Amino acid sequence: MNLIVNGDSHNHEGQGAIEELLREYQAQPLRTAVMVNGEVVPRKAWDAIRLREGDQVELLTIAAGG
């Protein structure tokens, strides 16, 4: 399915699970915040959410530093 991830088109090969998308981007779940269509998705809700064609996803990686 085609998603918009961080502003770019992305062909998601999975079934729409957030964890699958994170693996495609090699993102660490404990260091990544997720927004879908402008709404923050709490980590505890990731299993309940299924991404759909055309969804706009923002993956925000938390990094240490100053």
Residue frames relative to the residue before (quaternion, step in Angstrom):
aa qw qx qy qz dx dy dz
M 1.0000 0.0000 0.0000 0.0000 0.00 0.00 0.00
N 0.4155 -0.7043 0.5200 0.2468 3.54 -1.12 0.63
L 0.0435 -0.7747 0.6305 -0.0209 3.53 -0.88 1.11
I 0.3223 -0.6624 0.6193 0.2715 3.53 -1.34 0.19
V 0.0078 -0.8110 0.5826 -0.0535 3.58 -0.45 1.23
N 0.8340 -0.0889 -0.0086 0.5445 3.54 -0.65 1.20
G 0.7508 -0.4349 0.1961 0.4567 3.54 1.00 0.93
D 0.7001 0.4220 -0.2641 0.5119 3.60 1.28 -0.10
S 0.5460 -0.6013 0.4725 0.3422 3.54 -1.18 0.61
H 0.0012 -0.7914 0.6101 -0.0384 3.57 -1.00 0.89
N 0.2766 -0.7446 0.5852 0.1629 3.56 -0.86 0.98
H 0.1938 -0.8006 0.5625 0.0712 3.57 -0.22 1.32
E 0.2917 -0.7979 0.5133 0.1213 3.55 -0.71 1.16
G 0.6301 0.5747 -0.3286 0.4058 3.60 1.21 -0.32
Q 0.6750 -0.4926 0.3900 0.3867 3.50 -1.36 -0.41
G 0.6779 -0.5176 0.2879 0.4355 3.59 1.24 0.26
A 0.4666 0.6628 -0.4611 0.3611 3.59 1.22 0.23
I 0.5498 -0.6239 0.4454 0.3319 3.57 -1.00 0.82
E 0.6294 0.5418 -0.3358 0.4445 3.61 0.96 -0.82
E 0.6244 0.5279 -0.3391 0.4652 3.61 1.03 -0.72
L 0.6591 0.5058 -0.3087 0.4632 3.56 0.92 -0.90
L 0.6331 0.5275 -0.3326 0.4586 3.58 0.98 -0.79
R 0.6371 0.5137 -0.3282 0.4716 3.62 1.00 -0.75
E 0.6303 0.5351 -0.3373 0.4501 3.59 0.98 -0.79
Y 0.7372 0.3789 -0.2091 0.5190 3.57 1.09 -0.70
Q 0.3747 -0.7486 0.4595 0.2968 3.57 1.34 0.05
A 0.3420 0.7368 -0.4930 0.3118 3.54 1.06 0.88
Q 0.4072 -0.7017 0.5333 0.2395 3.56 -1.00 0.84
P 0.4769 -0.7139 0.4296 0.2798 3.60 -0.56 1.11
L 0.6918 0.4827 -0.2976 0.4471 3.61 0.93 -0.77
R 0.7270 0.3822 -0.2296 0.5222 3.59 1.25 -0.27
T 0.6691 0.4928 -0.2900 0.4747 3.58 1.24 0.25
A 0.1869 -0.7342 0.6428 0.1136 3.54 -1.02 0.90
V 0.2003 -0.7987 0.5630 0.0713 3.57 -1.04 0.80
M 0.0568 -0.7465 0.6620 0.0360 3.52 -1.10 0.88
V 0.0881 -0.7710 0.6291 0.0453 3.58 -1.03 0.82
N 0.8424 -0.0754 -0.0060 0.5336 3.54 -0.68 1.16
G 0.7506 -0.4366 0.2006 0.4536 3.53 0.94 1.00
E 0.6567 0.4803 -0.3078 0.4932 3.60 1.26 0.01
V 0.4281 -0.6736 0.5374 0.2725 3.58 -0.91 0.90
V 0.1969 -0.7639 0.6050 0.1076 3.56 -0.95 0.93
P 0.3558 -0.7419 0.5229 0.2227 3.60 -0.46 1.15
R 0.6204 -0.5804 0.3801 0.3658 3.57 -1.02 0.82
K 0.6587 0.5205 -0.3221 0.4376 3.61 0.95 -0.79
A 0.6868 0.4628 -0.2836 0.4834 3.63 1.22 -0.33
W 0.4024 0.7476 -0.4650 0.2510 3.62 1.22 -0.13
D 0.6677 0.5143 -0.3148 0.4365 3.61 0.92 -0.83
A 0.6855 0.5001 -0.2789 0.4496 3.59 1.11 -0.66
I 0.6610 0.5119 -0.2998 0.4596 3.59 1.22 -0.44
R 0.0739 -0.7540 0.6508 0.0490 3.55 -1.07 0.81
L 0.3853 -0.7186 0.5357 0.2193 3.52 -0.77 1.09
R 0.1786 -0.7831 0.5902 0.0799 3.55 -1.17 0.70
E 0.7179 -0.4385 0.3340 0.4252 3.53 -1.27 0.47
G 0.8375 0.2132 -0.1749 0.4717 3.55 -0.89 1.01
D 0.4255 0.7031 -0.4775 0.3107 3.60 1.22 -0.09
Q 0.2952 -0.7205 0.6012 0.1798 3.53 -1.19 0.69
V 0.0589 -0.8175 0.5711 -0.0451 3.53 -0.56 1.26
E 0.1190 -0.7505 0.6454 0.0784 3.53 -1.08 0.81
L 0.1243 -0.7572 0.6389 0.0543 3.55 -0.86 1.04
L 0.0705 -0.8068 0.5864 -0.0146 3.54 -0.53 1.21
T 0.1931 -0.8033 0.5582 0.0758 3.55 -0.51 1.24
I 0.3383 -0.7303 0.5650 0.1819 3.52 -0.90 1.00
A 0.0189 -0.8038 0.5939 -0.0305 3.57 -0.78 1.04
A 0.4359 -0.6765 0.5272 0.2728 3.53 -1.08 0.74
G 0.4380 0.6861 -0.5076 0.2825 3.54 -1.16 0.49
G 0.2717 -0.7927 0.5258 0.1459 3.51 -1.21 0.06
